[in-house]
Amino acid sequence: MVPAGQSWEQNVDLGIASKKAIICGASKGLGRACAEALAREGVKVTIAARHLQQLAETADDIKKVSGIRVTSVVADVATGEGRQALLSACPSPDILITNSGGPPAGDFRDWGEYEWHQALQNNMVTHILLIKAVIDGMIERRWGRIVNITSGAVKSPYPSLGLSNGARAGLTGFVAGLARQVAKHNVTINNLLPGSHETERLVKLTEADAKARRITLDAALAEAKAAETAKRFGKPEEFGAICAFLCSEHAGYIVGQNVLVDGGTYSGTL
Ligand SMILES: NC(=O)c1ccc[n+]([C@@H]2O[C@H](COP(=O)([O-])OP(=O)(O)OC[C@H]3O[C@@H](n4cnc5c(N)ncnc54)[C@H](OP(=O)(O)O)[C@@H]3O)[C@@H](O)[C@H]2O)c1
């Protein structure tokens, strides 16, 4: 039991203080929440996003709440140059959180080769190339934790997010195989599958839906919440806490899993 006046975080040592982590797509939303949760555990975090100002503000905020030095790298992780810049800032991470922006919603009849290549690049190939860049170092050091932020769409496809349904399924298949090859070196790879979490992306997607249906954003958000099993959206910090646990010393026997964080909205026994 947590003694009065203390939080759970103060009582459970995740055993990762002083480890080094790269967190992609971390100036906002779920990536940011993962970076903050890791920094609170004493992990030295290197965060990346494409836009300088928001990234710098986030780095300052994380430093304030955790007391940890935060390295920020302005980088588009979907490009070779961006990944190189990130890896130069943190060449031998113990922890890697892969994440990038999700693809647009729409009808599959409107997507051509370009859109499909973009989705594959952002939501599959980028993650795989980042894993490839860091995994041999983790194997040599006999310690590594990789968490890929994917989507609940992997378990239960979203009708309007065909690009996400397809590209993330490819990443999931690849990770399922690789995770089993590296587990013997104390390197784990798992995927975290967000359901609906309160982030900018959720609002933007709901806005587009509201516009198409000629209803207000508030009405669309209320409808979406009502459709959730828990009757609420997830909080990014809840997602971040699970990510930190998957990166912890205690999670070394969790391998190749797809951990769904959706408040029970996916209705399946397994
Ligand atoms: N939120 C949800 O409910 C939900 C549900 C299912 C799946 N997901 C998926 O989870 C991931 C994170 O979602 P989110 O809601 O946290 O999104 P978000 O609020 O839009 O935040 C995305 C973050 O990633 C950065 N980013 C995007 N593309 C990047 C790139 N190419 N290189 C580097 N940084 C990049 C953004 O900063 P910059 O723009 O400055 O680069 C921002 O910091 C997405 O792939 C999303 O599709 C989210």
Ligand as a Chemical Component Dictionary entry (heavy atoms), coordinates in Angstrom:
data_LIG
# 
_chem_comp.id                   LIG 
_chem_comp.type                 NON-POLYMER 
_chem_comp.pdbx_formal_charge   0 
_chem_comp.three_letter_code    LIG 
# 
loop_
_chem_comp_atom.comp_id 
_chem_comp_atom.atom_id 
_chem_comp_atom.alt_atom_id 
_chem_comp_atom.type_symbol 
_chem_comp_atom.charge 
_chem_comp_atom.model_Cartn_x 
_chem_comp_atom.model_Cartn_y 
_chem_comp_atom.model_Cartn_z 
_chem_comp_atom.pdbx_ordinal 
LIG N1  N1  N 0  -4.103 10.069 -29.713 1  
LIG C1  C1  C 0  -4.786 8.998  -30.025 2  
LIG O1  O1  O 0  -5.908 8.827  -29.597 3  
LIG C2  C2  C 0  -4.159 7.958  -30.954 4  
LIG C3  C3  C 0  -4.899 6.813  -31.229 5  
LIG C4  C4  C 0  -4.352 5.847  -32.057 6  
LIG C5  C5  C 0  -3.093 6.035  -32.610 7  
LIG N2  N2  N 1  -2.399 7.157  -32.321 8  
LIG C6  C6  C 0  -1.068 7.312  -32.931 9  
LIG O2  O2  O 0  -0.086 7.571  -31.941 10 
LIG C7  C7  C 0  0.920  8.433  -32.489 11 
LIG C8  C8  C 0  1.049  9.665  -31.593 12 
LIG O3  O3  O 0  -0.207 10.312 -31.566 13 
LIG P1  P1  P 0  -0.511 11.667 -30.778 14 
LIG O4  O4  O 0  -1.962 11.669 -30.553 15 
LIG O5  O5  O -1 0.438  11.815 -29.653 16 
LIG O6  O6  O 0  -0.158 12.734 -31.937 17 
LIG P2  P2  P 0  0.087  14.308 -31.825 18 
LIG O7  O7  O 0  -0.623 14.879 -30.665 19 
LIG O8  O8  O 0  -0.228 14.815 -33.187 20 
LIG O9  O9  O 0  1.677  14.434 -31.560 21 
LIG C9  C9  C 0  2.576  13.925 -32.518 22 
LIG C10 C10 C 0  3.987  14.254 -32.090 23 
LIG O10 O10 O 0  4.887  13.652 -33.024 24 
LIG C11 C11 C 0  5.702  14.662 -33.659 25 
LIG N3  N3  N 0  5.934  14.198 -35.018 26 
LIG C12 C12 C 0  5.024  13.929 -35.977 27 
LIG N4  N4  N 0  5.625  13.512 -37.098 28 
LIG C13 C13 C 0  6.961  13.511 -36.842 29 
LIG C14 C14 C 0  8.105  13.193 -37.597 30 
LIG N5  N5  N 0  8.002  12.775 -38.864 31 
LIG N6  N6  N 0  9.327  13.305 -37.044 32 
LIG C15 C15 C 0  9.448  13.716 -35.755 33 
LIG N7  N7  N 0  8.388  14.028 -34.975 34 
LIG C16 C16 C 0  7.171  13.930 -35.519 35 
LIG C17 C17 C 0  4.888  15.958 -33.508 36 
LIG O11 O11 O 0  5.691  17.120 -33.512 37 
LIG P3  P3  P 0  6.060  17.895 -34.888 38 
LIG O12 O12 O 0  4.780  18.107 -35.624 39 
LIG O13 O13 O 0  6.739  19.141 -34.445 40 
LIG O14 O14 O 0  7.000  16.998 -35.632 41 
LIG C18 C18 C 0  4.307  15.737 -32.115 42 
LIG O15 O15 O 0  5.284  15.999 -31.132 43 
LIG C19 C19 C 0  0.477  8.773  -33.922 44 
LIG O16 O16 O 0  1.108  7.917  -34.829 45 
LIG C20 C20 C 0  -1.014 8.497  -33.878 46 
LIG O17 O17 O 0  -1.545 8.195  -35.148 47 
LIG C21 C21 C 0  -2.896 8.140  -31.502 48 
# 
loop_
_chem_comp_bond.comp_id 
_chem_comp_bond.atom_id_1 
_chem_comp_bond.atom_id_2 
_chem_comp_bond.value_order 
_chem_comp_bond.pdbx_ordinal 
LIG N1  C1  SING 1  
LIG C1  O1  DOUB 2  
LIG C1  C2  SING 3  
LIG C2  C3  SING 4  
LIG C2  C21 DOUB 5  
LIG C3  C4  DOUB 6  
LIG C4  C5  SING 7  
LIG C5  N2  DOUB 8  
LIG N2  C6  SING 9  
LIG N2  C21 SING 10 
LIG C6  O2  SING 11 
LIG C6  C20 SING 12 
LIG O2  C7  SING 13 
LIG C7  C8  SING 14 
LIG C7  C19 SING 15 
LIG C8  O3  SING 16 
LIG O3  P1  SING 17 
LIG P1  O4  DOUB 18 
LIG P1  O5  SING 19 
LIG P1  O6  SING 20 
LIG O6  P2  SING 21 
LIG P2  O7  DOUB 22 
LIG P2  O8  SING 23 
LIG P2  O9  SING 24 
LIG O9  C9  SING 25 
LIG C9  C10 SING 26 
LIG C10 O10 SING 27 
LIG C10 C18 SING 28 
LIG O10 C11 SING 29 
LIG C11 N3  SING 30 
LIG C11 C17 SING 31 
LIG N3  C12 SING 32 
LIG N3  C16 SING 33 
LIG C12 N4  DOUB 34 
LIG N4  C13 SING 35 
LIG C13 C14 SING 36 
LIG C13 C16 DOUB 37 
LIG C14 N5  SING 38 
LIG C14 N6  DOUB 39 
LIG N6  C15 SING 40 
LIG C15 N7  DOUB 41 
LIG N7  C16 SING 42 
LIG C17 O11 SING 43 
LIG C17 C18 SING 44 
LIG O11 P3  SING 45 
LIG P3  O12 DOUB 46 
LIG P3  O13 SING 47 
LIG P3  O14 SING 48 
LIG C18 O15 SING 49 
LIG C19 O16 SING 50 
LIG C19 C20 SING 51 
LIG C20 O17 SING 52 
# 
